[in-house]
Amino acid sequence: MPPSADSARDAVAAVMLRHDIEEILEVPAVPATGGLRYPRSVRLEPEDEPWYLRSFGTDFTIVPAGWLRRGPSRCYSLGRDLDEEGEREGLLLVQAFTADPAGAEALAEALSRDLAGLAERIEVRTGRAWQRPCCWVAARLPAERGVPSHA
């Protein structure tokens, strides 16, 4: 059984520190014209503007291209999951760039292994973003005590 939400958050922070991955703030929704992207897209009234909603999956961008030149290149964000079933706390998203494809594969495997006892569900993917090797991880942590999985 996964640990409580509080202890899971602390354990996630320790895992990320061990892998030199920096925490960034959660951004629940972003306009599709921005530099961030999440798996789920919606259109908002009144102008039918496309937006991305923070949701489970590995098709996301939380490290903007500009950061690769002058900022962090390995980031994680822990916050809400906004999907068809509602809003839920405990969504971990990780995007980490590495020096080579083998490094991305090794990091993805290590994160999957390190998060296995903390998460209810984990998805990992490796590939390239902006011509650089990268890994993506999405993990669903236990819901906070007293808060239903979906509101």
C-alpha positions as CSV (number, residue, x, y, z in Angstrom):
1,M,0.0,0.0,0.0
2,P,1.4,3.5,-0.9
3,P,2.4,5.8,1.9
4,S,0.3,8.8,3.1
5,A,0.2,11.9,0.9
6,D,2.5,13.8,3.3
7,S,5.1,11.2,3.5
8,A,4.9,10.5,-0.2
9,R,5.6,14.2,-0.9
10,D,8.7,14.2,1.4
11,A,9.9,10.9,-0.2
12,V,9.4,12.4,-3.7
13,A,11.5,15.4,-2.8
14,A,14.3,13.2,-1.5
15,V,14.2,11.1,-4.8
16,M,14.4,14.2,-6.9
17,L,17.2,15.7,-4.9
18,R,19.2,12.4,-5.3
19,H,18.8,12.7,-9.1
20,D,19.6,16.5,-9.2
21,I,16.1,17.4,-10.3
22,E,14.7,20.8,-9.2
23,E,11.2,21.6,-8.1
24,I,9.2,24.1,-10.0
25,L,5.7,25.4,-9.2
26,E,2.6,23.7,-10.4
27,V,0.8,25.6,-13.2
28,P,-2.6,23.9,-13.5
29,A,-3.5,25.4,-16.9
30,V,-1.6,27.2,-19.7
31,P,-2.6,28.8,-23.0
32,A,-1.6,26.7,-26.0
33,T,0.4,29.6,-27.3
34,G,2.8,29.5,-24.4
35,G,6.0,27.5,-23.9
36,L,4.5,24.9,-21.6
37,R,2.3,22.0,-22.7
38,Y,0.2,19.3,-20.9
39,P,-1.4,16.1,-22.3
40,R,-5.0,17.4,-22.1
41,S,-6.3,20.3,-24.2
42,V,-9.5,22.2,-24.0
43,R,-11.1,25.3,-25.6
44,L,-12.2,28.1,-23.4
45,E,-15.1,30.5,-24.0
46,P,-15.8,33.1,-25.1
47,E,-13.1,33.2,-27.8
48,D,-12.7,29.4,-28.2
49,E,-9.0,29.8,-27.1
50,P,-7.0,26.5,-26.8
51,W,-5.5,25.8,-23.3
52,Y,-3.6,22.8,-21.9
53,L,-4.7,21.3,-18.5
54,R,-2.3,19.6,-16.2
55,S,-3.1,16.0,-16.4
56,F,-1.6,12.5,-16.2
57,G,0.6,11.3,-19.1
58,T,4.1,11.8,-20.5
59,D,3.2,14.1,-23.4
60,F,4.1,17.4,-21.7
61,T,6.6,20.2,-21.5
62,I,7.5,21.8,-18.2
63,V,11.0,22.8,-19.1
64,P,10.8,25.6,-21.7
65,A,13.5,25.6,-24.4
66,G,15.0,28.8,-23.1
67,W,15.9,27.2,-19.8
68,L,18.3,24.8,-21.6
69,R,20.6,27.8,-22.2
70,R,20.3,29.6,-18.9
71,G,18.2,27.7,-16.4
72,P,17.4,24.3,-14.9
73,S,17.3,21.4,-17.3
74,R,15.9,18.8,-14.9
75,C,12.6,19.8,-13.2
76,Y,9.7,18.3,-11.4
77,S,6.3,19.7,-10.4
78,L,3.9,18.2,-7.9
79,G,0.3,19.4,-7.9
80,R,-3.1,18.9,-9.3
81,D,-4.4,16.6,-12.0
82,L,-7.3,18.1,-14.0
83,D,-9.0,15.4,-16.0
84,E,-12.4,14.3,-17.2
85,E,-13.2,13.1,-13.7
86,G,-12.4,16.4,-12.0
87,E,-9.5,17.7,-9.9
88,R,-7.2,15.6,-7.8
89,E,-4.0,16.4,-5.8
90,G,-0.8,14.3,-6.2
91,L,0.2,14.5,-9.8
92,L,4.0,14.4,-10.2
93,L,5.5,15.4,-13.6
94,V,9.2,15.2,-14.3
95,Q,11.0,16.4,-17.4
96,A,14.8,15.9,-17.3
97,F,17.4,16.5,-20.1
98,T,20.5,14.4,-20.1
99,A,23.9,14.4,-22.0
100,D,23.0,11.3,-24.1
101,P,20.1,8.9,-24.9
102,A,21.6,6.2,-22.6
103,G,21.5,8.7,-19.8
104,A,17.9,9.5,-20.4
105,E,17.0,5.7,-20.4
106,A,19.0,5.2,-17.2
107,L,17.4,8.1,-15.5
108,A,13.9,7.0,-16.5
109,E,14.5,3.5,-15.2
110,A,16.0,4.8,-11.9
111,L,13.0,7.2,-11.4
112,S,10.5,4.5,-12.1
113,R,12.2,2.2,-9.7
114,D,12.6,4.9,-7.0
115,L,8.9,6.0,-7.3
116,A,7.4,2.5,-7.5
117,G,6.7,2.3,-3.8
118,L,5.3,5.8,-3.6
119,A,3.0,6.1,-6.5
120,E,-0.3,4.4,-7.4
121,R,0.5,4.7,-11.1
122,I,3.7,5.6,-13.1
123,E,4.3,6.2,-16.8
124,V,7.8,6.9,-18.3
125,R,9.0,7.9,-21.7
126,T,12.3,8.8,-23.3
127,G,13.1,10.6,-26.5
128,R,14.3,14.0,-27.7
129,A,13.1,17.5,-27.2
130,W,14.8,20.4,-28.9
131,Q,17.4,18.0,-30.3
132,R,18.4,16.9,-26.8
133,P,17.9,13.5,-25.0
134,C,15.1,13.7,-22.4
135,C,13.0,11.6,-20.1
136,W,9.5,12.3,-18.9
137,V,7.8,10.7,-15.9
138,A,4.2,11.1,-14.7
139,A,3.2,9.5,-11.4
140,R,0.0,9.6,-9.4
141,L,0.6,9.8,-5.7
142,P,-2.0,8.9,-3.1
143,A,-4.7,11.4,-2.5
144,E,-4.4,13.5,0.6
145,R,-6.0,12.2,3.7
146,G,-9.7,13.2,3.9
147,V,-9.7,14.3,0.2
148,P,-11.4,12.1,-2.3
149,S,-9.4,11.0,-5.4
150,H,-11.6,13.1,-7.6
151,A,-13.7,16.0,-6.4
